Amino acid sequence: MNDASLCRPTERSGEDVDIIMARLKSVKAFEKFHPTLLQQICLCGFYECLEKGITLYRQGDIGTSWYAVLSGSLDVKVSETANHQDAVTICTLGIGTAFGESILDNTPRHATIVTREFSELLRIEQREFRTLWEKYRQCMAGLLAPPYGVMESGPSTDRMPDKENLINNSLGSVYKQLNKWSAACECDGMWKKLLCSLVVQILIWLKCQPEERLKSFVENIAKLHPKPIIKVPSEKILRAGKVLRNIILSQAPHMIRDRKYHLKTYRRCCVGTELVDWQMQQGSCVHSRVQAVGMWQVLLEEGVLNHVDQELNFQDKYLFYRFLDDEQDDVPLPSEEEKKESDEELQDTLLLLSQMGPDAHLRMILRKQPGQRTVDDLEIIYEELLHIKALSHLSTTVKRELAGVLIFESHAKAGTVLFNQGEEGTSWYIILKGSVNVVIYGKGVVCTLHEGDDFGKLALVNDAPRAASIVLREDNCHFLRVDKEDFNRILRDVEANTVRLKEHEEDVLVLEKSNIRSSSHGGSSPLKYTVMSGTPEKILEHFLETMKLDSQFTESGSYLLGLLLPEILKRVWASQGSDQERLDYALNNKRRVIRLVLQWAAINTDHLQEEESSLAFLQEFYMAVSEDARLIPALKEQLPELDKVLKHNSEDGKPSQKKHKVLLRQFSMGDEKLQKRQPIKSTDEILFKVYCSDHTYTTIRVPVSASVREVLSAVADKLGSRDDLLLVHLSSAGDKTVLKPSEVSIFSSLSINGRLFACSREQLDSLTPLPEQEGPSVGSMSSFELMSSKDLGYQMTLYDWELFNCVHEHELIYHTFGRHHFKKTTANLDLFLRRFNEIQLWVVTEVCLCSALSKRVQLLKKFIKIAAHCKEFRNLNSFFAIIMGLGNPAVSRLSQTWEKLPSKFKKFYVEFENLMDPSRNHRAYRLTVAKLDPPIIPFMPLLIKDMTFTHEGNKTFVDSLVNFEKMRMIANTVRVMRYCRSQPFNHEAPQATKNHQDIRNYVRQFCVIDNQRTLSQLSHKLEPRRT
């Protein structure tokens, strides 16, 4: 055969092919091959003979050929690192085995192959091998390792013998199920790697010749088996367990004792229900039994508390749990000193566990089999899914479906490969915690995915191999996983539950079937349908058809409805009928329309007063109802309420009668800030200074909502200039932003000390900040320290409430979608957001302008106290602003100052910082707000973030239809704001002091430095960097 196979394939004669075929038939692995396949192999195969110790290729190389062993043997070596010197031989390949099938999907070589002795090989190059594989896949499957070697079902004359076929199918099943099985068992990265190695070992071992199998397996299994890993709890949780155990032994020693159950004794155990009962009595931070379960789950996950039968979930039941310290024999009881220390640390420990508990409780729920999850469990998962970026575009129904099938998966070690490029897609993943690298062979790391991102969906949707490898970027990563079967089922169910209404062959309304039935009709009621998308007119028609006359207006998209009510008037109000049936139908329809208009008018009072067209529509609508009331007397009872609404809005807001209010220096540092705040409307006017490059200024009078183009026109008129002017926002740091002509409502969106300049393009580079923009050079500590912290917190809350109460709900929508689209002002919202920045900078300014170390320590204490009082008054906006101010680099770097802060205040500060933890979409903050009753002043930047998140993550139009699901999500965020203001602010004021008015004036006129560079320089002067 040698001479024949040494010839180039194109040069081989028929005799050469016959010689090669005879040799191949003598190898058992080829004897069952179809003659045509053997002939093709003979025509394209190359013969290679190699001496002992020759490396055929290395792990990680790009494959170019496939090989079969004709004689001799080769070692398969695998290395965990890039260093090939530490490679471990996992098996030996003998006569009849094949390798190199990674060339089918261009993945790197998984192992290094070295000849063990003189060996003869058959080699087929990549292009020819792919051609053979596509044509004779079933015949060749017996030579390949899974996933390629798994036989396909269906009849074939070229199938392997039944016994061999059974082995290959079984192994393929094991290989495919490995990821699911290891995740369900919560194997960490190292154990999963061990399982993968064992499976690979078995797969290749079974392909070796019988005489090689036992020796290969015995030699290498010991090298694969690592020593058992005992999970070491973190110091914090270990200490938390000790504190709780010591307190229990001090207060209720009977809780930890030997217990008998079913004739078996369990030493030094606690009962789940007793632990929950005890924790509920310990502090104000434990509000419910569910919360307490989550806190104990934190200890259970880290092995500080253990179930006697090693169950992974803590349960509020008569089940036995044992502290880690009680696992050992003859552990001494805590001393009096230890009990005292534990007593002092108890509240901090409970606070720590209460912050970690919700996440642990969620993981506990996700570990349950989907069929074992309760209704409450599903609701908790659903609430979590609402805040995951990757799922923002999905409908409520799909999110609820996902809550029932998601599986929790965690991996302990960075570098763990979740799946490889080219593998079959079996699951979709969402990152709950941590980050991963996306690696494409030949390109390396192409991107990094973080918490809230997802991956793996494309392979499921397209039923294609993985397009990249996913590698853990850090330790302790958590994922939510949806397996392929559930993924496909949900997609099928969504389409099956979708109802599409068409007109002229085009979709005009898309409804989704809901599982919730109307309670008013009992079990026999029809299913409820939720609007997903549609044309505006069809959405409104559907809304009218399904609304009840006694219902409250709670649907989303009230602004959209307002724009389209004239359309309803034309389409619905015109329906008349001569007979009684048509008359009743018309009456019900018209009542619904009246009900809708009244509720719309109640929500949009300001909008009605500002928009002449809206007021005109209301007048036209009133006339139409009056006219129809003559034919349908039952409508007369609706007229007085409509008349009242019309008169109220006509008297207060009729454009012809309204006088424009001039807001004298409304956004400056003047005395106007001392007056009670009133809502600013788009039609209000403002007197505003616009500066020139030489620091002179002109005062213009324009509407608050004026565009940049209108402002420049007013400036040019005052200056008598014909030059093309630019309007520039100049910050105190000298940063210049040229404003676009279409931008509106610019006055309220300037930075704290920012100013507007009008100049020609040639003058742009010469613009410099005004001296007044630098801010104060001396702090206000001398007067500030004499003021009561509680009074300061109360007055700040009063002012913040005035600002918050002025913000109209529509401003959130204008801000999110772009106010230039509406030509409306967002001045009230801008000023409230500006206030947040102002308070932050006030904190930083005061600290950086305080030269005495002892005074700075007093300042830190003062700000922490004020923050505590703001939290007490439910003013979370100022609370967050103060804590973020203390966290500013210019303040946080003052190590000498922080070192001298008493530990009591440090603990408060750490507690407050934890509430600001942004992880899991500010979960800590959201849980805190959920427990508060209105009135609440919310953390406004987070509401803005939620609106932006929804807007950018969801298309406004889907297939030319309004995406009503997006409108619903935006409405939910707006409702949060409405809920916060659903009760008037009536906190009892602190006892009046002599300087009451001074405090009020002070908190409304903060003077701040808003240049971070200046603040950093001041900070370094106070405490130079240590060398």
Buried (B, 14 or more C-beta within 10 A) or exposed (E): BEEBBBBEBEEBEEEBBEBBBEBBBEBEBBEBBEEEBBBBBBBBBBBBBBEEEBBBBBBBBBBEBBBBBBBBBBBBBBBEEEEEEEBBBBBBBBBBBBBBBBBBBEBBBBBBBBBBEEBBBBBBBBEBBBEBBEEBBBBBBBBBBBBBBBBEEEEEEBBBEEEBBEBBBEBBEBBBEBBBEBBBEBBBBBBBBBBBBBBBBBBBBBBBBEEBBEEBBEEBBEEBEEEEEEEEBEEBBBBBBBBBBBBBBBEBEEBBEEBEEEEEEBEBBBBBBBBBBBBBEBEEBBEEBBBBBBBBBBBBBBBBBBBBEEEEBBBBEEBBBBBBBBEEEEEEEBEEEBBEBBBEBBBBBBBBBBBBBBBBBBBBBBBBEBEEBEEEBBEBBBBBBBBBBBBBBBBBBBBBBBBBBBBBBBBBBBBBBBBBBBBBBBBBBBBBBBBBBBBEBEEEEEEEBEBBBBBBBEBBEEEEBBBBBBBBBEBBBBBBBBBBEBBBEBBEBBEEBBEEBEEEEEBBBBBBBBEEBEEEEEEEEEEBBBBBBBBBBBBBBBBBEEBEEEEEBEBBBBBBBBBBBBEBBEBBBEEEEEEEEEBEEBBEBBBBBBBBBBBBBEBBBBBBBBBEEBBEBBEEBBEBBBEBBEEBEEBEEBBEEBEEBBEBBBEEBEEEEEEEBEBEBBBEEEEBBEEEBEEBBBBBBBBBEBBBBEBEBBEBBBBBBBBBBBBBBBBBEBBEBEEEBBBBBBBBBEEBEEBEEEBBBBBBBBBBBBBBBBBEEEBBEEBEBBEEBBBEEEBBBEEBEEBBBBBBBBBBBBBBBBBBBBBBBBBBBBBBBEBBEBBBBBBBBBBBBBBBBBBBBBBBBBBBBBEEBEBBBBBBBBBBBBBBBBBBBBBBBBBBBBBBBBBBEBBEBBEEBBEEBEEEBBEBBEBBBBBBEEEBBBBBBBBBBEEEEBBBBBBBBBBBBBBEBBBEBBEEEBEEBBBBBBBBBBBBBBBBBEBBBEEEBEBEEBEEEEBBEBBBBBBBEBBBBBBBEBBBEBBBEBBEEEE
